[in-house]
Amino acid sequence: MTPGPIAIVLLSLLLASCGPIWTSLPPLPADRTIVLSEPILTSAQYSERAPSHPRPYVVTMADSLVLFGAEHTKDPADPQLDSIIAQWDRLRPTVALVEGRLGLLFRWTSDPVKAFGEGGRVVDVAKSGGIRCYTWEPSQDDEVAWMLERYPPKRVALFYILRPYFGQVRHDRPEDPDGWIEGTIARRTRWRGLEGTIAGTAELDSIWRTDFTGRKDWRDTDDRYGWPGYLDELAARSNAYRDEHFARVIVGLVRNGERVFAVCGSSHAVKLERALRSTLAAP
């Protein structure tokens, strides 16, 4: 049965009462012909700088780029958010780039920072000013294919299933970790190349007990100080691919005359700074 006109009107009014509706951010393709003048720092090189670099780590390039490397936060009162707005107002960007793809959000009933962290604040100010906003992440299929070139599907699936959970534990451990992760397993084992790799929480528990003996339970683990065991190598490979894509997206936009405001974790900003400065300074 199809909904009648009255039902459609009522649904429209309900959605309108929730305010603007956000959906996942679109990605941007990277120009693979762009050659970076200097290499991006590796994870190992970054680890040497991690204890001492400022946080947030902000890279500015005249009137063309602000690369805001934040300490990930979901606290609407975090002073970093004021710094983001100050840098935004100074640059007056024409395009914004955000880490992660975000997702569904009813703006009038949800706080974008509580939902999506500092990226939510950037999207909020971009939308209020009519500024185009994209995720700087590579396409899901491309990144997974890159990972599968080196690692077996089950390990790749384990990494992508745990990545959002570990990130969440940084801020607030879910009240129901098993229910939280079951949804992630269901979604991410439908990704191309990862179909049917991990059946559910019971199999995840079995893998964890076998491969990470002596480690604390995955339910209590976060990625603040790195990943356990072989997952650290997968995280480094994923981040290297993401960083290369991110850098080329920025360079392409700036060369096309855009004023770019990009927000990311502080590690990405530190790793990209030298490559971006040298590449954008080249004739």
Secondary structure by P-SEA (a helix, b strand, c coil): ccccaaaaaaaaaaaaaacccccbbbbbbcccccccccccccaaaaaaacccccccbbbbccccccccccccccccccaaaaaaaaaaaaacccbbbbcccccccccccccccccccaaaaaaaaaaaabbbbbbccccaaaaaaaaaccccaaaaaaaaaaaaaaaaaaccccccaaaaaaaaaaaaaaccccccccccaaaaaaaaaacccccccccccccccccccaaaaaaaaaaaaaaaaaaaaaaaaaaaccbbbbbccaaaaaacaaaaaaaaacc
